[in-house]
Amino acid sequence: MSKAFWMALGLVLVFEGLGPLLAPKGWREMVSQLSQQDDNSLRRIGGCLVVAGSVIAYMMYTSM
């Protein structure tokens, strides 16, 4: 279990790092636009990301 957790964390860090690595200007603009959103919009975005990630993780877990 812990091996899978560290693998997942590593992959998250790789994917999170691709934005600033490949398109720093666009990434900075996106972060700037996100910082101007109200709290409820950010909560909705975060909630959608959590649900999407959970669904993907569940699908991968059940296919093993």
C-alpha positions, 0 to 999 in steps of 0.5 A, a space after each residue: 500500500 505504501 509503495 502505491 501511495 509513493 508512486 501516486 505522489 510521485 506521479 502527481 508531482 511530475 504532472 504538476 511540474 509539467 505546467 511550469 516547466 513547459 509553459 511558464 507564461 501560460 501557467 503564471 497567467 492561469 494561476 493569476 486568474 485563479 487567484 482572482 476567483 471567489 472562494 466558492 468558485 475555487 471550492 467548486 473547482 477543488 471539489 471537481 478535481 477531488 471527485 475526478 481524481 477519486 473516480 480515476 483512482 477507483 477505476 484503476 484500483 478495480 481494474 488491477 
